[in-house]
Amino acid sequence: MIVREEAFAQFKSELAVTELEIQALLSMAKEIASYGIPAGSRKINGKYIQSLLLLQLQGMQEKLKKQIKDVELAQSKEVTLSWSGMAESVQVMGSFDGWSHGEYLSAEYTGSYTRFSTSMMLRPGRYEIKFLVDGEWLLSPEYPTVGEGLMENNLLIVE
């Protein structure tokens, strides 16, 4: 997961450099287009090449802005999950890892009950989770539920 996050950060950095390069080209294209059209300039699809260059660079800049926004939205966020109650061991399992390994929660004793919690890095999305408390599958009242019967799980929404 760390490797993917590093690759994401690298890609985001490369997009930022490309955005700066396109901004510089766009400034030059605006300057060229403002000089007026020299006699004998070529036309492509009825537009002078100076104007066409400016339009294409503006289109590329808009696409790039959308890609940067998409990358930012897809980056993982730190999410804290918790369970409150009496228990020796609490693990959260879920669709975030295909229900395979889960994550153990650390205990904090507060007197009459114990609060278990963990922090995880998750991408935005909807995840189904369930708590394995001392070997028993349980739902938490702190999270909404989806499904029913044996397929009932807590719902975790990461925005």
FENQUIZI-V546577 format. One record per residue. N is the residue number from 0. RES is the residue in one small letter. PHI is phi in whole degrees, -180 to 180 (none if undefined). PSI is psi in degrees with one decimal (* if undefined). D_LAST is the distance of its C-alpha to the last C-alpha in Angstrom with 1 decimal. Layout:
# FENQUIZI-V546577
n:N res:RES phi:PHI psi:PSI d_last:D_LAST
n:N res:RES phi:PHI psi:PSI d_last:D_LAST
This chain:
# FENQUIZI-V546577
n:0 res:m phi:none psi:-39.0 d_last:18.6
n:1 res:i phi:-63 psi:-40.3 d_last:19.9
n:2 res:v phi:-61 psi:-43.1 d_last:21.9
n:3 res:r phi:-63 psi:-40.9 d_last:19.0
n:4 res:e phi:-66 psi:-38.8 d_last:17.1
n:5 res:e phi:-65 psi:-40.4 d_last:20.5
n:6 res:a phi:-64 psi:-39.4 d_last:21.0
n:7 res:f phi:-61 psi:-47.2 d_last:17.7
n:8 res:a phi:-63 psi:-40.9 d_last:18.8
n:9 res:q phi:-63 psi:-44.3 d_last:22.2
n:10 res:f phi:-63 psi:-42.3 d_last:21.2
n:11 res:k phi:-62 psi:-40.3 d_last:19.2
n:12 res:s phi:-64 psi:-43.3 d_last:22.3
n:13 res:e phi:-64 psi:-38.6 d_last:24.6
n:14 res:l phi:-64 psi:-39.0 d_last:22.7
n:15 res:a phi:-64 psi:-40.8 d_last:23.2
n:16 res:v phi:-64 psi:-44.1 d_last:26.9
n:17 res:t phi:-62 psi:-38.9 d_last:27.2
n:18 res:e phi:-62 psi:-42.3 d_last:25.8
n:19 res:l phi:-63 psi:-41.1 d_last:28.4
n:20 res:e phi:-63 psi:-41.7 d_last:31.1
n:21 res:i phi:-68 psi:-37.6 d_last:30.3
n:22 res:q phi:-61 psi:-42.0 d_last:30.4
n:23 res:a phi:-64 psi:-44.7 d_last:33.8
n:24 res:l phi:-64 psi:-38.7 d_last:35.1
n:25 res:l phi:-64 psi:-40.9 d_last:33.9
n:26 res:s phi:-62 psi:-43.5 d_last:35.9
n:27 res:m phi:-65 psi:-40.9 d_last:38.9
n:28 res:a phi:-65 psi:-38.5 d_last:38.7
n:29 res:k phi:-64 psi:-41.7 d_last:38.5
n:30 res:e phi:-63 psi:-46.6 d_last:41.6
n:31 res:i phi:-62 psi:-43.0 d_last:43.5
n:32 res:a phi:-67 psi:-27.4 d_last:42.7
n:33 res:s phi:-79 psi:-15.0 d_last:44.0
n:34 res:y phi:-69 psi:-17.0 d_last:47.4
n:35 res:g phi:97 psi:160.1 d_last:48.5
n:36 res:i phi:-92 psi:116.1 d_last:49.3
n:37 res:p phi:-66 psi:151.0 d_last:52.3
n:38 res:a phi:-59 psi:139.2 d_last:55.1
n:39 res:g phi:84 psi:5.6 d_last:54.8
n:40 res:s phi:-65 psi:144.4 d_last:50.9
n:41 res:r phi:-75 psi:152.0 d_last:49.5
n:42 res:k phi:-118 psi:144.0 d_last:47.5
n:43 res:i phi:-128 psi:123.3 d_last:44.9
n:44 res:n phi:50 psi:39.8 d_last:44.2
n:45 res:g phi:81 psi:2.0 d_last:45.9
n:46 res:k phi:-117 psi:141.1 d_last:43.9
n:47 res:y phi:-65 psi:146.9 d_last:45.3
n:48 res:i phi:-61 psi:-29.7 d_last:43.7
n:49 res:q phi:-64 psi:-45.7 d_last:42.8
n:50 res:s phi:-68 psi:-40.0 d_last:40.7
n:51 res:l phi:-63 psi:-42.2 d_last:39.3
n:52 res:l phi:-59 psi:-46.1 d_last:38.2
n:53 res:l phi:-60 psi:-46.2 d_last:36.4
n:54 res:l phi:-63 psi:-42.1 d_last:34.6
n:55 res:q phi:-66 psi:-41.0 d_last:33.5
n:56 res:l phi:-66 psi:-37.7 d_last:32.2
n:57 res:q phi:-64 psi:-40.0 d_last:30.2
n:58 res:g phi:-64 psi:-42.2 d_last:28.7
n:59 res:m phi:-63 psi:-40.0 d_last:27.9
n:60 res:q phi:-63 psi:-41.8 d_last:26.2
n:61 res:e phi:-64 psi:-43.7 d_last:24.0
n:62 res:k phi:-60 psi:-43.4 d_last:23.0
n:63 res:l phi:-64 psi:-41.3 d_last:22.4
n:64 res:k phi:-60 psi:-41.2 d_last:20.1
n:65 res:k phi:-66 psi:-41.5 d_last:18.0
n:66 res:q phi:-63 psi:-42.0 d_last:18.0
n:67 res:i phi:-62 psi:-42.9 d_last:17.0
n:68 res:k phi:-63 psi:-42.6 d_last:14.0
n:69 res:d phi:-62 psi:-40.9 d_last:13.1
n:70 res:v phi:-64 psi:-43.2 d_last:13.8
n:71 res:e phi:-62 psi:-40.7 d_last:11.6
n:72 res:l phi:-68 psi:-29.1 d_last:8.5
n:73 res:a phi:-86 psi:-6.2 d_last:9.8
n:74 res:q phi:-72 psi:147.0 d_last:10.5
n:75 res:s phi:-66 psi:150.5 d_last:9.8
n:76 res:k phi:-125 psi:149.9 d_last:8.4
n:77 res:e phi:-78 psi:127.7 d_last:10.7
n:78 res:v phi:-125 psi:131.8 d_last:10.0
n:79 res:t phi:-101 psi:127.1 d_last:13.0
n:80 res:l phi:-112 psi:144.3 d_last:14.5
n:81 res:s phi:-143 psi:158.6 d_last:17.7
n:82 res:w phi:-139 psi:133.9 d_last:20.7
n:83 res:s phi:-117 psi:136.1 d_last:23.5
n:84 res:g phi:149 psi:179.1 d_last:27.1
n:85 res:m phi:-85 psi:125.5 d_last:30.2
n:86 res:a phi:-167 psi:160.0 d_last:29.9
n:87 res:e phi:-95 psi:-40.4 d_last:31.2
n:88 res:s phi:-142 psi:132.6 d_last:28.5
n:89 res:v phi:-132 psi:131.3 d_last:24.8
n:90 res:q phi:-131 psi:139.0 d_last:22.7
n:91 res:v phi:-101 psi:131.2 d_last:19.3
n:92 res:m phi:-117 psi:156.8 d_last:19.5
n:93 res:g phi:178 psi:-179.6 d_last:17.1
n:94 res:s phi:-71 psi:-11.8 d_last:16.0
n:95 res:f phi:-61 psi:-25.2 d_last:14.1
n:96 res:d phi:-132 psi:25.2 d_last:17.7
n:97 res:g phi:71 psi:26.8 d_last:19.6
n:98 res:w phi:61 psi:28.2 d_last:20.8
n:99 res:s phi:-94 psi:-53.2 d_last:23.1
n:100 res:h phi:-114 psi:-38.2 d_last:23.1
n:101 res:g phi:72 psi:-168.2 d_last:20.5
n:102 res:e phi:-145 psi:130.3 d_last:20.2
n:103 res:y phi:-79 psi:142.6 d_last:22.8
n:104 res:l phi:-100 psi:144.0 d_last:21.9
n:105 res:s phi:-90 psi:143.9 d_last:24.1
n:106 res:a phi:-90 psi:140.4 d_last:26.2
n:107 res:e phi:-128 psi:117.6 d_last:26.7
n:108 res:y phi:-86 psi:130.3 d_last:29.8
n:109 res:t phi:-125 psi:26.5 d_last:29.8
n:110 res:g phi:100 psi:-96.3 d_last:33.2
n:111 res:s phi:-78 psi:-21.0 d_last:33.0
n:112 res:y phi:-146 psi:170.7 d_last:29.9
n:113 res:t phi:-114 psi:138.1 d_last:27.8
n:114 res:r phi:-108 psi:123.2 d_last:24.2
n:115 res:f phi:-105 psi:140.6 d_last:22.7
n:116 res:s phi:-152 psi:160.3 d_last:19.5
n:117 res:t phi:-152 psi:156.1 d_last:18.0
n:118 res:s phi:-114 psi:138.0 d_last:15.3
n:119 res:m phi:-134 psi:152.4 d_last:13.8
n:120 res:m phi:-97 psi:116.5 d_last:12.2
n:121 res:l phi:-131 psi:146.7 d_last:9.7
n:122 res:r phi:-78 psi:155.7 d_last:8.2
n:123 res:p phi:-56 psi:140.7 d_last:4.9
n:124 res:g phi:157 psi:-174.2 d_last:6.5
n:125 res:r phi:-109 psi:130.0 d_last:8.7
n:126 res:y phi:-128 psi:141.9 d_last:11.2
n:127 res:e phi:-98 psi:135.1 d_last:14.5
n:128 res:i phi:-135 psi:159.9 d_last:16.0
n:129 res:k phi:-152 psi:149.2 d_last:19.4
n:130 res:f phi:-101 psi:133.1 d_last:21.4
n:131 res:l phi:-101 psi:100.7 d_last:24.7
n:132 res:v phi:-108 psi:112.4 d_last:26.7
n:133 res:d phi:49 psi:41.4 d_last:30.3
n:134 res:g phi:85 psi:0.6 d_last:30.3
n:135 res:e phi:-114 psi:132.0 d_last:29.2
n:136 res:w phi:-74 psi:122.0 d_last:26.1
n:137 res:l phi:-135 psi:152.4 d_last:24.5
n:138 res:l phi:-95 psi:153.2 d_last:21.6
n:139 res:s phi:-102 psi:134.9 d_last:20.1
n:140 res:p phi:-71 psi:-9.3 d_last:20.4
n:141 res:e phi:-79 psi:-12.5 d_last:17.5
n:142 res:y phi:-125 psi:147.9 d_last:15.0
n:143 res:p phi:-65 psi:163.5 d_last:15.4
n:144 res:t phi:-118 psi:155.1 d_last:17.5
n:145 res:v phi:-135 psi:158.0 d_last:18.0
n:146 res:g phi:77 psi:-174.6 d_last:21.2
n:147 res:e phi:-153 psi:163.3 d_last:24.6
n:148 res:g phi:61 psi:-136.4 d_last:27.4
n:149 res:l phi:-68 psi:-18.6 d_last:27.0
n:150 res:m phi:-93 psi:8.5 d_last:23.9
n:151 res:e phi:-78 psi:129.3 d_last:22.1
n:152 res:n phi:-137 psi:163.8 d_last:19.0
n:153 res:n phi:-79 psi:152.1 d_last:16.3
n:154 res:l phi:-109 psi:129.3 d_last:12.8
n:155 res:l phi:-119 psi:122.8 d_last:9.8
n:156 res:i phi:-111 psi:120.9 d_last:6.3
n:157 res:v phi:-107 psi:120.9 d_last:3.8
n:158 res:e phi:-104 psi:* d_last:0.0
